């Protein structure tokens, strides 16, 4: 079985040589004098050497590793408590903005969504947000009476780009098809010469696009406490469904 980092660290720690030599001197002294060794005497040296080893361990792996976290915090999205277990449905929401951009056959779909993120804990000084695959367009503390204390209303922008090879091909095709579908409805020219609007499934296309955008979104919630310590929890999301008639999407989230 492979040793983990903790096991290797512990195995590499030894009592100071001076402590060991002192213990051996005591043993030899008693052997010469009476041939009787008091176990309480040896035990004192063993305990002393062990304490030195424990202090060394704390220095190597960090004192905080030997103590429980002192500054935990609770995390909620749209009042739904977040855990590291299963995805929890947090809302049915509608984009607050969005548009298409095209150039040289490339289609980019941008959407902006609003989420309420609440943080609950003691002695919290500041909450900030970071993460991957989104733009943070606005953050403000929500002081409305209808929202919980510690809630932050954040506007996040996400993009599905047909030139982005990191997106699944199905998502990139759905962006092209959605663009041509809207152009067909408006009587405008389509981008794809072989596009057939009669077989277009708006529900499936929207879910595919939102899946791709939300599945790679990571929202870091960074909490700074009064004592200067910080803790970060990362939220990840998934799209449960989309309704093209209402524009609503069902969103779930959990702590990574």
N, C-alpha and C positions, 0 to 999 in steps of 0.2 A: 504494500500500500504506500502511495506517495505521501511524504510528510508535507503538511501544510506549513504556511509561513509562520504561524504561531508556534507550532511544534518545534520547527527548526530554531526559532528564536530562543525558546526555553531551553532546548538542548545545548545551545551555545553559551549559556550563562553558567558560570561556576563560582563557587564561593572564593573570596580573595585568598591567595596563597598564604598570607600571614595568618589568617584565621585557622586554616587547616593545619599549618605547622604548629600553632599554639595548642590546638587540640591534641595533636600527636605528642607534643612535649608533656602534656598533662598525663596522657596515658602511660608514656614511658616512665615518668617520674613515679607514678603509683606502682608500676610493675616492679621497679627496682626496690621501692621502699616496703610495700606490703603485699604486692601481687593481688591487690584488691582494687577494683575500679568502681567508683561511685557513678551510677548511671545518671544521677541528677547533674553531676559536673559536666559530663559529655553532652547531655541534653542542652545545657546552657550555651555551649559553643555551637551546637548544631542549629539552635534557634537563631543565634546571632548571625551565623553565616547565611541562613535562609532569608533573614530580613534584608541583608545586604543584597542578596540575589533578587529579591522582590523589588527593591528600590531600583536596581539596575534595569529590571524588566520594565518598570514604569517609565524610566528615562528613554528606553529604546522604542517602545511602542506607543508612548504618550500616556500621561497620567489619566487623561480622559477615558482611556480604554479600560481603566480599572474602576471607573465610577459610572453610574447611570447618567444619562443625559439630564441636565437640569432645566432645559428650556424647550420642552416639547410644545407643539402647537397643532391645533385642529385646522383642517382645510375643507372648504365647502365651495361647490360650484352651483350657482343658482339655488342655494339653500340645501343642496344634496351633499351629504357628508362623503368625503372621498376616503377610500381605503386602498390597500395594495392588493386586494383580492380580485373579485370579479368587476367588470365594468358596471357602473351605475348610471342609469338614465338620468340626465340632468335637465333636459329641456326639449321642447319643440320650438325652434327659433327660425326666424326669417332673416335673410341678409339685409343689412341696413344700407348696402350699396354694392354696386357691381357693374362691370362693363366688359366688352370684348375689345381686343386690340389685334389688328392684323397687319402683316407686312411680309411680302415675298412668300406667300403661302403659309406663313406661320400664324397660328391663332393663339392668343393668350386670354384666358378667362380669369378675371380678378373678382374676388368677393370679399366683403367686409362684414364681420359678425361682431356682435356685442355679447359679452359674458360678464356675469357678476361673480367675482371670486372673493370669498370671505376668509379671513384668518382670525382664529380665536386662540388666545394664550395670554400669559402674564408677562408684564414688563416688556412689551413689544415696542420698540422705538421706531422702526421703519420697515415697510414692505416694498420690495421692488420686483420687477418681472424681467425675465430674459427668455432664451430658448432658441428653437430651431424652426426653420421653414415657415416663418411668418414675419410680418412687419407690425410693430407695435405703434398704432396710429394715435391712440389716446388712452390715458390712464387718469382716473380721478376718483377720489374718495367719495362714496355715495352717502350723503348725509340725509337722504330722504327718510321720513319716519317709517315707510313701508319696508325698508331694507334693514338687515341686521347690522349691528355695530361691527366695524372692521371690514365692511364690504368695499370692494374696488370695482368700479365699472370700467372694463377695458374693451377697446375696439381693436380687433386684430384683422389684418388683411392677409389673404392667402391667394396664391396663384396656381393655376393649372396651365402649363405652357406646352404646346405641341412640340416645341424644340427641346424640351427638357427630357433627356433620355433616362433620367432617374425615375420618371413617372412610368407606370405600366403602360404598355401600348394600348390596352383597352381604354384607359383614361384619356390618352391623347386622341384616340379615335372618337371618343364620346364628345370631346370638346369640339372637334371638327363637325361632327354630326349636329350638335346642338346649335352651332353657329349657322349651319346651312338650314336647319329647321326654322330658326327665327327669320332668316332671310327669305325663305319660301313664304312664310306667313305674311311678311311685309312686301312681297312682290319684288324682292331684290335678287340679283344674281347670286348663285351659290358658288362656293369655293371648289367643291368636288364635282367633277364632270359626271361621275357615276352615282351621285347621291339620289336616293329614292325616299321621298318623304312619307310615302304610304306605309313603309315598314319601320319608320322611326318610333322608338319607344322612349318618350320623354322621361318617364319615371325611372327606367333603368339607366338612362344616360346620366341623369342628375345624380343618382345614387353612386354610380361609378366614379363620377368626377369628385363628389364630396368625400367618398371613401378615400380616394387617392390623396386629397388635400389634408383631411383630418388624420388619416392613419400615420402620416409622417410628422404631424405637428407635435412639438414638445414645448410645454409652457413651464418654465422654471419659476417657482415662487420662492423668493429669497427673503428671509426674515432676519432682521437685525434686532438684537435685544439690548436692553439698557446697559448691560455689562460689556457690550462690544462683541459678544459672540454672535455668529450667524449660523443659520440652518437653511438648507435648500431642499425642497421637495419638487419633483417633476411630474407634471400632469400629462397624460397621454389620452387620446380621444379615438372614438370610432363612430361612424355614421350608421344608424340603424335603419334609416329609410328616408325617402324624399317624396314630397307631393308636388308635382309640377303645377297643379291647379292653384294651390294656396301659396306655393313657394316655401312651405315649412319643411324643415328637416329635423329628424329626431337624432339627438346627440347623446352619447354616453361617454363617461370619463372614469379614470382611476389614477392612483399614484403608481408610478413606475417602480 
